[in-house]
Amino acid sequence: MLFIEIFVPRDALDADRCRQLAQSLLGLMTGDGEEGMAGPAADIFASQFHVVVHRPETWVVGDRLADDPTPYMVRVHAPGPWRKDTSGHIIGAFTKAITDVDPGAAVQVHVLGVPEGSIGVRGEAKTSTELVEMMNDPLKYAYAAGKALLDPMCGMLVEPDKAPTLEYEGTLYGFCCEGCRTEFIAKKEKAAAGTG
């Protein structure tokens, strides 16, 4: 569902630090740790994310070899309908994760929208709605029983005791990850300010 490519100059990070950076970026998307969801839905959600680290033999910037500042390029391939709502969070979070590892890095993050119906899972083309339905399957009965919440940003079902939540104007909202929660707050603040 999300394919993340990190381009790292060959001598910038050793293999172990590349692996740690890849896992960090994956964790930012899947909400591992205390900021994300847990349980069966989280396992399905995480299984749909892939990270590949490329360490190119040659990297040229302008008319020189890339070296100072160390460049990093990240491409995130996301379902097209999700691109707009997730880009701000992805760009900020990924840039911070990379500069935490390499403080002098020059980071570019590109969030690319994959056209609707162009992601294949289990041999079938899936729309963004079908992807969410697939990930929601483990919690559909809990949701019907009032024991799961619907993330208002992406449509994911979450267990309120295992996911970020927010009570807003008397309603409890659950979120698949901290990024969706942050985007929800930003949209509500923008609407309240009359700029949305």
C-alpha positions as CSV (number, residue, x, y, z in Angstrom):
1,M,0.0,0.0,0.0
2,L,2.8,2.4,0.8
3,F,6.2,1.9,-0.8
4,I,9.0,4.0,0.6
5,E,12.4,4.4,-1.1
6,I,15.3,6.0,0.6
7,F,18.3,7.1,-1.4
8,V,21.3,7.4,0.8
9,P,24.8,8.3,-0.4
10,R,27.0,5.2,-0.3
11,D,29.3,6.4,2.5
12,A,26.8,8.4,4.6
13,L,25.5,5.5,6.8
14,D,26.7,2.0,7.4
15,A,24.3,-0.9,6.8
16,D,23.1,-1.1,10.4
17,R,22.2,2.6,10.5
18,C,20.5,2.3,7.1
19,R,18.3,-0.5,8.5
20,Q,17.6,1.6,11.6
21,L,16.6,4.6,9.5
22,A,14.3,2.3,7.3
23,Q,12.6,0.9,10.4
24,S,12.2,4.4,11.9
25,L,10.5,5.7,8.7
26,L,8.3,2.5,8.6
27,G,7.4,3.1,12.3
28,L,6.4,6.7,11.5
29,M,3.9,5.3,9.0
30,T,2.6,2.3,10.9
31,G,2.5,4.0,14.3
32,D,4.7,1.6,16.1
33,G,5.2,2.3,19.8
34,E,2.9,4.3,22.0
35,E,1.8,6.7,19.2
36,G,0.1,4.0,17.0
37,M,-2.4,1.3,17.0
38,A,-1.9,-2.3,18.1
39,G,-3.5,-5.7,17.6
40,P,-4.7,-7.6,14.5
41,A,-5.6,-4.4,12.5
42,A,-2.2,-3.0,13.1
43,D,-0.5,-6.2,11.9
44,I,-2.5,-6.1,8.6
45,F,-1.8,-2.4,8.3
46,A,2.0,-2.8,8.9
47,S,2.2,-5.7,6.4
48,Q,1.2,-3.3,3.6
49,F,4.2,-1.0,4.1
50,H,7.6,-1.6,2.5
51,V,10.8,0.3,2.8
52,V,13.8,-0.1,0.5
53,V,17.1,1.7,1.0
54,H,19.2,2.5,-2.1
55,R,22.8,3.4,-1.8
56,P,23.7,4.5,-5.4
57,E,27.2,4.0,-6.7
58,T,27.1,7.5,-8.3
59,W,25.1,10.5,-7.2
60,V,25.6,13.9,-8.9
61,V,24.0,17.1,-7.7
62,G,24.3,19.9,-10.3
63,D,27.8,19.7,-11.6
64,R,29.5,17.9,-8.7
65,L,29.3,14.6,-6.9
66,A,27.0,14.6,-3.9
67,D,28.9,15.0,-0.6
68,D,28.4,18.2,1.3
69,P,25.8,18.6,2.6
70,T,24.9,14.9,2.5
71,P,21.8,14.5,0.3
72,Y,19.0,12.1,1.1
73,M,16.0,11.5,-1.2
74,V,12.9,9.8,-0.1
75,R,10.1,8.8,-2.4
76,V,6.8,7.7,-0.8
77,H,4.3,6.0,-3.1
78,A,0.9,6.2,-1.6
79,P,-2.7,5.6,-2.9
80,G,-3.6,8.8,-4.8
81,P,-6.6,9.8,-2.6
82,W,-4.4,9.7,0.5
83,R,-1.5,11.8,-0.9
84,K,-2.9,15.2,-0.1
85,D,-3.9,14.5,3.4
86,T,-0.7,12.6,4.3
87,S,2.0,14.7,2.5
88,G,2.5,17.3,5.2
89,H,2.9,14.8,8.0
90,I,5.1,12.5,5.9
91,I,7.5,15.3,4.7
92,G,7.9,16.8,8.2
93,A,8.3,13.5,10.0
94,F,10.7,11.9,7.5
95,T,12.8,15.0,7.3
96,K,13.1,15.1,11.1
97,A,13.9,11.3,11.3
98,I,16.7,11.7,8.8
99,T,18.2,14.8,10.3
100,D,18.1,13.2,13.7
101,V,20.4,10.5,12.2
102,D,22.5,12.9,10.1
103,P,22.1,16.5,11.4
104,G,23.8,18.1,8.4
105,A,21.7,16.2,5.8
106,A,20.0,17.9,2.9
107,V,16.6,16.1,2.7
108,Q,14.1,16.0,-0.1
109,V,10.9,14.0,0.4
110,H,8.5,13.3,-2.6
111,V,5.1,11.9,-1.9
112,L,3.7,10.4,-5.1
113,G,0.1,9.5,-5.5
114,V,-0.5,6.1,-7.2
115,P,-3.6,6.3,-9.4
116,E,-6.8,4.8,-7.9
117,G,-7.1,1.1,-8.6
118,S,-3.4,0.7,-9.5
119,I,-2.2,-1.0,-6.3
120,G,-2.2,-4.8,-6.5
121,V,-2.7,-6.9,-3.4
122,R,-3.0,-10.7,-3.5
123,G,-3.2,-10.5,-7.3
124,E,-6.0,-8.0,-7.5
125,A,-6.1,-4.3,-8.2
126,K,-7.4,-2.5,-5.1
127,T,-8.9,1.0,-4.7
128,S,-8.0,3.0,-1.6
129,T,-11.4,2.2,-0.2
130,E,-10.9,-1.5,-0.7
131,L,-7.4,-1.3,1.0
132,V,-9.0,0.3,4.0
133,E,-11.8,-2.4,4.1
134,M,-9.2,-5.1,3.9
135,M,-7.3,-3.6,6.9
136,N,-10.5,-3.0,8.8
137,D,-11.7,-6.6,8.5
138,P,-10.4,-7.8,11.9
139,L,-12.3,-5.0,13.7
140,K,-15.6,-4.8,11.8
141,Y,-17.5,-6.8,14.5
142,A,-16.0,-4.7,17.3
143,Y,-17.0,-1.6,15.5
144,A,-20.6,-2.9,15.0
145,A,-20.6,-3.6,18.8
146,G,-19.4,-0.1,19.6
147,K,-16.0,-1.3,20.8
148,A,-13.9,0.2,18.0
149,L,-13.7,3.7,16.5
150,L,-13.5,5.0,13.0
151,D,-10.6,7.2,12.2
152,P,-12.3,10.3,10.6
153,M,-9.2,11.0,8.5
154,C,-8.5,7.7,6.7
155,G,-11.4,5.5,7.6
156,M,-9.4,2.9,9.5
157,L,-11.0,1.1,12.4
158,V,-9.1,1.3,15.7
159,E,-9.4,0.0,19.2
160,P,-9.6,3.0,21.5
161,D,-7.3,1.5,24.2
162,K,-4.6,0.7,21.6
163,A,-4.6,3.8,19.4
164,P,-4.2,7.6,19.7
165,T,-7.5,9.2,20.6
166,L,-8.9,12.7,21.1
167,E,-12.1,14.0,22.7
168,Y,-13.3,16.9,20.6
169,E,-16.6,18.7,21.3
170,G,-17.9,15.8,23.4
171,T,-17.0,13.1,20.8
172,L,-14.2,10.6,21.2
173,Y,-12.3,10.1,18.0
174,G,-9.7,7.3,17.4
175,F,-6.8,7.5,14.9
176,C,-4.7,4.9,13.2
177,C,-1.6,6.9,13.9
178,E,-0.4,10.2,15.4
179,G,-0.2,11.7,11.9
180,C,-4.0,11.3,11.3
181,R,-4.6,12.8,14.8
182,T,-2.4,15.8,14.0
183,E,-4.1,16.3,10.6
184,F,-7.5,16.2,12.2
185,I,-6.6,18.8,14.8
186,A,-5.1,21.0,12.1
187,K,-8.3,20.8,10.0
188,K,-10.5,21.6,13.0
189,E,-8.3,24.6,13.9
190,K,-8.3,25.8,10.3
191,A,-12.1,25.5,10.2
192,A,-12.5,27.3,13.6
193,A,-10.3,30.1,12.3
194,G,-12.5,30.4,9.2
195,T,-9.7,29.6,6.8
196,G,-10.8,26.1,5.9
